[in-house]
Amino acid sequence: MVERVIKNLKSRGFIAEYVQTGEEARKRALELIGSASCGFGGSVTVRDLRIYDSLLENGNELYWHWTVPDEKRNETRKKAMQADFYIASANAVSEDGLIVNTDGTGNRTASMFYGPRNVIIIAGVNKLVPDLEAALKRIRDIASPMNAKRLGLKTPCAKTGCSDCSSANRICRITTIMEAPSTHTENVYVIIVGQELGY
């Protein structure tokens, strides 16, 4: 399945590659970014790979709303959209090469196709699914409930699973399906990792 995913991502115009470990993915991301500025989307995968920490040590100009006080989060999200690179994960990647994401705020989804000219998406094999229907199901049944729990939200999905709620704390507000890189971006790198990473 990984081979088919990589092949189909490439046929859609993504720069796709497979690495076996998270450490290889981290090194590849650092190699691509170099000394450039970088914005970050909310991502457990990227956090756990310690890419931010490595770039911080290198002295890169970085923007990640997870690292600043609440009152600076919106400003940081906007600055992240103006960086040379943007790095995040995906909620699901389908076998035919669709990249599917659901956000509450929308900064991550928007930055993947408008803002930074270079985007890096890192996804573990646990994010790979057969088709779009399975991608949306994965988001509803796995990614969103786990993120709601991580954030300590009292949404139905955090307790009993998705119910397409009208909760004020709902985190499923914006869903994007990337069928190909945006005409705005120059390069969208997709790194598939042969390990389970993030939600």
Contacts in CASP RR format, 6 or more apart in sequence:
PFRMAT RR
TARGET T0000
AUTHOR 0000-0000-0000
METHOD contacts of the structure
MODEL  1
MVERVIKNLKSRGFIAEYVQTGEEARKRALELIGSASCGFGGSVTVRDLR
IYDSLLENGNELYWHWTVPDEKRNETRKKAMQADFYIASANAVSEDGLIV
NTDGTGNRTASMFYGPRNVIIIAGVNKLVPDLEAALKRIRDIASPMNAKR
LGLKTPCAKTGCSDCSSANRICRITTIMEAPSTHTENVYVIIVGQELGY
1 95 0 8 1.000
1 128 0 8 1.000
2 18 0 8 1.000
2 125 0 8 1.000
2 128 0 8 1.000
2 192 0 8 1.000
2 194 0 8 1.000
4 95 0 8 1.000
5 16 0 8 1.000
5 93 0 8 1.000
5 94 0 8 1.000
5 95 0 8 1.000
5 97 0 8 1.000
5 128 0 8 1.000
5 192 0 8 1.000
6 16 0 8 1.000
6 17 0 8 1.000
6 18 0 8 1.000
6 192 0 8 1.000
8 95 0 8 1.000
8 96 0 8 1.000
8 97 0 8 1.000
9 16 0 8 1.000
9 93 0 8 1.000
9 97 0 8 1.000
9 190 0 8 1.000
10 16 0 8 1.000
12 97 0 8 1.000
12 179 0 8 1.000
12 180 0 8 1.000
12 181 0 8 1.000
13 180 0 8 1.000
13 181 0 8 1.000
13 188 0 8 1.000
14 97 0 8 1.000
14 99 0 8 1.000
14 180 0 8 1.000
14 181 0 8 1.000
14 188 0 8 1.000
14 189 0 8 1.000
14 190 0 8 1.000
15 187 0 8 1.000
15 188 0 8 1.000
15 189 0 8 1.000
15 190 0 8 1.000
16 189 0 8 1.000
16 190 0 8 1.000
16 191 0 8 1.000
16 192 0 8 1.000
17 28 0 8 1.000
17 189 0 8 1.000
17 190 0 8 1.000
17 191 0 8 1.000
17 192 0 8 1.000
18 191 0 8 1.000
18 192 0 8 1.000
18 193 0 8 1.000
18 194 0 8 1.000
19 25 0 8 1.000
19 28 0 8 1.000
19 191 0 8 1.000
19 192 0 8 1.000
19 193 0 8 1.000
19 194 0 8 1.000
20 193 0 8 1.000
20 194 0 8 1.000
20 195 0 8 1.000
21 193 0 8 1.000
21 194 0 8 1.000
21 195 0 8 1.000
22 49 0 8 1.000
22 193 0 8 1.000
22 194 0 8 1.000
22 195 0 8 1.000
22 197 0 8 1.000
23 49 0 8 1.000
24 193 0 8 1.000
25 49 0 8 1.000
25 122 0 8 1.000
25 191 0 8 1.000
25 193 0 8 1.000
26 49 0 8 1.000
26 50 0 8 1.000
26 51 0 8 1.000
26 54 0 8 1.000
28 191 0 8 1.000
29 49 0 8 1.000
29 51 0 8 1.000
29 87 0 8 1.000
29 120 0 8 1.000
29 122 0 8 1.000
29 191 0 8 1.000
30 51 0 8 1.000
30 54 0 8 1.000
30 55 0 8 1.000
30 58 0 8 1.000
32 85 0 8 1.000
32 118 0 8 1.000
32 120 0 8 1.000
32 189 0 8 1.000
33 55 0 8 1.000
33 60 0 8 1.000
33 84 0 8 1.000
33 85 0 8 1.000
33 87 0 8 1.000
33 120 0 8 1.000
34 58 0 8 1.000
34 60 0 8 1.000
35 58 0 8 1.000
35 59 0 8 1.000
35 60 0 8 1.000
36 60 0 8 1.000
36 83 0 8 1.000
36 84 0 8 1.000
36 85 0 8 1.000
36 118 0 8 1.000
37 60 0 8 1.000
37 61 0 8 1.000
37 62 0 8 1.000
37 63 0 8 1.000
37 83 0 8 1.000
37 84 0 8 1.000
37 85 0 8 1.000
38 55 0 8 1.000
38 60 0 8 1.000
38 61 0 8 1.000
38 62 0 8 1.000
38 63 0 8 1.000
38 83 0 8 1.000
38 84 0 8 1.000
38 85 0 8 1.000
38 86 0 8 1.000
38 87 0 8 1.000
39 62 0 8 1.000
39 63 0 8 1.000
39 64 0 8 1.000
39 79 0 8 1.000
39 80 0 8 1.000
39 81 0 8 1.000
39 83 0 8 1.000
39 85 0 8 1.000
39 86 0 8 1.000
39 87 0 8 1.000
39 111 0 8 1.000
39 116 0 8 1.000
40 46 0 8 1.000
40 52 0 8 1.000
40 62 0 8 1.000
40 63 0 8 1.000
40 64 0 8 1.000
40 65 0 8 1.000
40 66 0 8 1.000
40 80 0 8 1.000
40 86 0 8 1.000
40 87 0 8 1.000
40 88 0 8 1.000
41 64 0 8 1.000
41 65 0 8 1.000
41 80 0 8 1.000
41 86 0 8 1.000
41 87 0 8 1.000
41 88 0 8 1.000
41 107 0 8 1.000
41 108 0 8 1.000
41 111 0 8 1.000
42 64 0 8 1.000
42 65 0 8 1.000
42 66 0 8 1.000
42 88 0 8 1.000
42 108 0 8 1.000
43 87 0 8 1.000
43 88 0 8 1.000
43 89 0 8 1.000
43 108 0 8 1.000
43 122 0 8 1.000
43 198 0 8 1.000
44 89 0 8 1.000
44 150 0 8 1.000
44 197 0 8 1.000
44 198 0 8 1.000
44 199 0 8 1.000
45 89 0 8 1.000
45 122 0 8 1.000
45 123 0 8 1.000
45 124 0 8 1.000
45 197 0 8 1.000
45 198 0 8 1.000
46 52 0 8 1.000
46 87 0 8 1.000
46 88 0 8 1.000
46 89 0 8 1.000
46 122 0 8 1.000
47 66 0 8 1.000
48 197 0 8 1.000
48 198 0 8 1.000
49 122 0 8 1.000
49 197 0 8 1.000
51 87 0 8 1.000
52 62 0 8 1.000
52 64 0 8 1.000
52 67 0 8 1.000
55 62 0 8 1.000
56 62 0 8 1.000
61 83 0 8 1.000
62 83 0 8 1.000
63 76 0 8 1.000
63 77 0 8 1.000
63 79 0 8 1.000
63 80 0 8 1.000
63 83 0 8 1.000
64 76 0 8 1.000
64 80 0 8 1.000
65 72 0 8 1.000
65 73 0 8 1.000
65 74 0 8 1.000
65 76 0 8 1.000
65 77 0 8 1.000
65 80 0 8 1.000
65 107 0 8 1.000
67 76 0 8 1.000
68 76 0 8 1.000
77 105 0 8 1.000
77 107 0 8 1.000
80 86 0 8 1.000
80 107 0 8 1.000
80 111 0 8 1.000
80 116 0 8 1.000
81 107 0 8 1.000
81 110 0 8 1.000
81 111 0 8 1.000
81 114 0 8 1.000
81 115 0 8 1.000
81 116 0 8 1.000
82 115 0 8 1.000
82 116 0 8 1.000
83 116 0 8 1.000
84 116 0 8 1.000
84 117 0 8 1.000
84 118 0 8 1.000
85 116 0 8 1.000
85 118 0 8 1.000
85 119 0 8 1.000
85 120 0 8 1.000
86 111 0 8 1.000
86 112 0 8 1.000
86 115 0 8 1.000
86 116 0 8 1.000
86 118 0 8 1.000
86 119 0 8 1.000
86 120 0 8 1.000
87 119 0 8 1.000
87 120 0 8 1.000
87 121 0 8 1.000
87 122 0 8 1.000
88 108 0 8 1.000
88 111 0 8 1.000
88 112 0 8 1.000
88 119 0 8 1.000
88 120 0 8 1.000
88 121 0 8 1.000
88 122 0 8 1.000
89 121 0 8 1.000
89 122 0 8 1.000
89 123 0 8 1.000
89 124 0 8 1.000
89 127 0 8 1.000
89 197 0 8 1.000
89 198 0 8 1.000
90 99 0 8 1.000
90 100 0 8 1.000
90 101 0 8 1.000
90 121 0 8 1.000
90 123 0 8 1.000
90 127 0 8 1.000
90 190 0 8 1.000
91 100 0 8 1.000
91 101 0 8 1.000
91 102 0 8 1.000
91 127 0 8 1.000
91 135 0 8 1.000
91 138 0 8 1.000
91 139 0 8 1.000
91 143 0 8 1.000
91 199 0 8 1.000
92 99 0 8 1.000
92 100 0 8 1.000
92 101 0 8 1.000
92 127 0 8 1.000
92 128 0 8 1.000
92 129 0 8 1.000
92 134 0 8 1.000
92 135 0 8 1.000
92 136 0 8 1.000
92 138 0 8 1.000
92 139 0 8 1.000
92 143 0 8 1.000
93 99 0 8 1.000
93 100 0 8 1.000
93 123 0 8 1.000
93 127 0 8 1.000
93 128 0 8 1.000
93 129 0 8 1.000
93 135 0 8 1.000
93 190 0 8 1.000
93 192 0 8 1.000
94 100 0 8 1.000
94 128 0 8 1.000
94 129 0 8 1.000
94 130 0 8 1.000
94 131 0 8 1.000
94 132 0 8 1.000
94 134 0 8 1.000
94 135 0 8 1.000
95 128 0 8 1.000
95 129 0 8 1.000
95 130 0 8 1.000
95 131 0 8 1.000
96 131 0 8 1.000
98 132 0 8 1.000
98 135 0 8 1.000
98 177 0 8 1.000
98 178 0 8 1.000
98 179 0 8 1.000
99 112 0 8 1.000
99 121 0 8 1.000
99 177 0 8 1.000
99 178 0 8 1.000
99 190 0 8 1.000
100 132 0 8 1.000
100 135 0 8 1.000
100 136 0 8 1.000
100 139 0 8 1.000
100 175 0 8 1.000
100 176 0 8 1.000
100 177 0 8 1.000
100 178 0 8 1.000
101 108 0 8 1.000
101 109 0 8 1.000
101 112 0 8 1.000
101 139 0 8 1.000
101 175 0 8 1.000
101 176 0 8 1.000
101 178 0 8 1.000
102 109 0 8 1.000
102 139 0 8 1.000
102 143 0 8 1.000
102 144 0 8 1.000
102 171 0 8 1.000
102 172 0 8 1.000
102 173 0 8 1.000
102 174 0 8 1.000
102 175 0 8 1.000
102 176 0 8 1.000
103 109 0 8 1.000
103 171 0 8 1.000
103 173 0 8 1.000
103 174 0 8 1.000
103 175 0 8 1.000
103 176 0 8 1.000
104 170 0 8 1.000
104 171 0 8 1.000
104 172 0 8 1.000
104 173 0 8 1.000
104 174 0 8 1.000
105 173 0 8 1.000
106 173 0 8 1.000
106 174 0 8 1.000
109 174 0 8 1.000
109 175 0 8 1.000
109 176 0 8 1.000
111 119 0 8 1.000
112 119 0 8 1.000
112 121 0 8 1.000
112 176 0 8 1.000
112 178 0 8 1.000
112 188 0 8 1.000
113 119 0 8 1.000
113 176 0 8 1.000
113 178 0 8 1.000
113 181 0 8 1.000
113 182 0 8 1.000
113 184 0 8 1.000
113 185 0 8 1.000
114 182 0 8 1.000
114 184 0 8 1.000
114 185 0 8 1.000
115 184 0 8 1.000
115 185 0 8 1.000
116 185 0 8 1.000
117 184 0 8 1.000
117 185 0 8 1.000
117 186 0 8 1.000
117 187 0 8 1.000
118 185 0 8 1.000
118 186 0 8 1.000
118 187 0 8 1.000
118 188 0 8 1.000
118 189 0 8 1.000
119 181 0 8 1.000
119 185 0 8 1.000
119 187 0 8 1.000
119 188 0 8 1.000
119 189 0 8 1.000
120 189 0 8 1.000
120 191 0 8 1.000
121 188 0 8 1.000
121 189 0 8 1.000
121 190 0 8 1.000
121 191 0 8 1.000
122 191 0 8 1.000
122 193 0 8 1.000
122 197 0 8 1.000
123 190 0 8 1.000
123 191 0 8 1.000
123 192 0 8 1.000
123 193 0 8 1.000
123 197 0 8 1.000
124 192 0 8 1.000
124 193 0 8 1.000
124 194 0 8 1.000
124 195 0 8 1.000
124 196 0 8 1.000
124 197 0 8 1.000
124 198 0 8 1.000
125 192 0 8 1.000
125 193 0 8 1.000
125 194 0 8 1.000
125 195 0 8 1.000
125 196 0 8 1.000
126 196 0 8 1.000
126 197 0 8 1.000
126 198 0 8 1.000
127 138 0 8 1.000
127 197 0 8 1.000
128 192 0 8 1.000
129 135 0 8 1.000
129 137 0 8 1.000
129 138 0 8 1.000
132 177 0 8 1.000
136 175 0 8 1.000
139 172 0 8 1.000
139 175 0 8 1.000
140 157 0 8 1.000
140 161 0 8 1.000
140 162 0 8 1.000
140 172 0 8 1.000
141 161 0 8 1.000
141 162 0 8 1.000
142 199 0 8 1.000
143 199 0 8 1.000
144 157 0 8 1.000
144 162 0 8 1.000
144 171 0 8 1.000
144 172 0 8 1.000
145 157 0 8 1.000
145 158 0 8 1.000
145 161 0 8 1.000
145 162 0 8 1.000
146 199 0 8 1.000
147 171 0 8 1.000
147 199 0 8 1.000
148 155 0 8 1.000
148 157 0 8 1.000
148 158 0 8 1.000
148 169 0 8 1.000
148 171 0 8 1.000
149 158 0 8 1.000
150 199 0 8 1.000
151 171 0 8 1.000
152 158 0 8 1.000
153 167 0 8 1.000
153 169 0 8 1.000
153 171 0 8 1.000
154 167 0 8 1.000
154 169 0 8 1.000
155 165 0 8 1.000
155 167 0 8 1.000
155 169 0 8 1.000
155 170 0 8 1.000
155 171 0 8 1.000
156 162 0 8 1.000
156 163 0 8 1.000
156 165 0 8 1.000
156 167 0 8 1.000
157 163 0 8 1.000
157 165 0 8 1.000
157 172 0 8 1.000
162 172 0 8 1.000
178 188 0 8 1.000
181 187 0 8 1.000
181 188 0 8 1.000
182 188 0 8 1.000
END
